[in-house]
Amino acid sequence: MSDVLRLLAAEISKDVGSPYRDYDAIDLALRSGKSPVIFQKPYDMGRHLPLAESVAQQAVSTMRQWIETPESLQNIILVGGGAFLFKKAVKAAFPKHRIHEVKEPMFANVRGFQLAGQNYAASAIAPGRDRGAGEIA
């Protein structure tokens, strides 16, 4: 997704005639469909969407080359802030698979880290666990 944002920022910079690097505004515009405001005017991102989709397709195509036995894949799960953009490319690359999408994919990684931390904390303070040297009781 960072490649998409950088590429779109470069295209917008060319279009408006000055450097534009508000990646958050571009990301929000892609996810919401609302135009970012640049120099006090709504900027139409529509003409850049095919470019963004081609970057996503190229990334998925490159990833697909590394998967020697796609028939053995059991789960394909879209997560991350760019899930909406990569969905079409992933479905095209894996037409015989069901693509799973999580609720609020932008927060999937942080939720995973939270669960891992909670599980670790629960196991670290479990009763009867021997504490090694240097561990704080």
C-alpha positions in Angstrom: 0.0 0.0 0.0 2.9 2.3 0.7 4.0 1.9 -3.0 0.5 2.9 -4.1 0.4 6.0 -1.8 3.9 7.2 -3.0 3.0 6.7 -6.6 -0.3 8.6 -6.3 1.5 11.4 -4.4 4.0 11.7 -7.2 1.2 11.8 -9.8 -0.7 14.4 -7.8 2.5 16.4 -7.4 2.9 16.5 -11.2 -0.7 17.5 -11.6 -0.7 20.3 -9.1 2.8 21.6 -9.9 4.2 21.3 -6.4 5.3 18.5 -4.1 2.4 16.7 -2.4 3.1 14.2 0.3 -0.1 13.9 2.3 -0.3 10.1 2.3 -3.0 10.1 5.0 -5.3 12.2 2.8 -4.6 10.0 -0.2 -5.3 6.9 1.8 -8.5 8.3 3.3 -9.6 9.4 -0.2 -9.1 5.9 -1.6 -10.9 4.2 1.3 -13.8 6.6 1.5 -14.2 7.7 -2.1 -14.2 11.4 -0.9 -11.9 13.8 -2.7 -8.9 15.2 -0.8 -8.7 19.0 -0.6 -5.6 20.3 -2.2 -5.0 24.1 -2.5 -8.5 24.6 -1.1 -10.2 22.6 -3.9 -11.5 19.0 -4.0 -9.1 17.0 -6.0 -10.6 14.2 -8.3 -8.7 11.0 -7.6 -10.7 9.1 -10.1 -8.2 9.2 -13.0 -5.5 7.7 -10.7 -7.6 4.7 -9.6 -6.5 2.5 -12.5 -2.9 3.3 -11.6 -3.5 2.3 -8.0 -5.2 -0.9 -9.1 -2.3 -1.8 -11.4 0.2 -1.5 -8.6 -2.0 -3.8 -6.4 -2.3 -6.3 -9.3 1.4 -6.2 -9.9 2.2 -6.8 -6.2 -0.3 -9.8 -6.0 1.1 -11.2 -9.3 4.7 -11.1 -7.9 3.5 -12.8 -4.7 1.6 -15.4 -6.7 4.8 -16.4 -8.5 6.3 -17.5 -5.2 3.4 -19.9 -4.4 4.2 -23.2 -6.2 1.1 -25.1 -5.0 -1.8 -22.7 -4.7 -4.2 -25.7 -4.5 -2.8 -26.4 -1.1 -3.7 -23.0 0.4 -6.4 -23.4 2.9 -7.1 -19.8 3.9 -6.6 -16.5 2.1 -7.3 -13.7 4.5 -7.3 -10.0 3.5 -6.1 -7.7 6.3 -4.5 -4.3 6.5 -5.5 -0.8 5.4 -5.1 -1.7 1.7 -7.4 -4.8 1.8 -10.1 -2.9 -0.2 -7.6 -2.1 -3.0 -6.1 -5.6 -3.2 -9.3 -7.6 -3.1 -9.9 -7.6 -6.8 -6.3 -8.6 -7.6 -6.3 -11.4 -5.0 -9.6 -12.8 -6.4 -8.2 -12.7 -9.9 -5.0 -14.5 -8.8 -6.8 -17.1 -6.8 -10.1 -17.6 -8.7 -10.9 -21.0 -7.1 -10.4 -19.9 -3.5 -12.7 -18.2 -1.1 -11.2 -15.0 0.0 -11.8 -14.2 3.7 -12.2 -10.6 4.8 -12.1 -9.5 8.4 -14.2 -6.8 9.9 -12.2 -3.5 10.0 -9.1 -4.9 8.2 -7.0 -1.8 9.0 -6.9 -2.9 12.6 -6.3 -6.6 12.1 -2.5 -6.5 12.8 -2.8 -4.5 16.0 -5.6 -6.8 17.2 -3.3 -9.7 16.6 -0.5 -8.1 18.5 -2.9 -7.4 21.3 -4.1 -11.0 21.5 -0.5 -12.3 21.4 0.5 -9.9 24.2 -2.5 -10.9 26.3 -1.8 -14.6 25.8 1.9 -14.0 26.7 1.0 -12.0 29.8 -1.5 -14.7 30.9 1.1 -17.4 30.5 3.8 -15.4 32.2 1.8 -14.9 35.4 0.2 -18.4 35.4 0.3 -20.0 38.9 3.0 -22.6 39.5 5.2 -21.3 36.7 8.9 -21.4 37.7 10.5 -18.0 37.3 13.9 -18.0 35.8 16.8 -16.0 37.1 16.4 -12.3 36.5 12.6 -12.5 36.2 10.6 -10.1 38.4 8.0 -11.6 40.6 
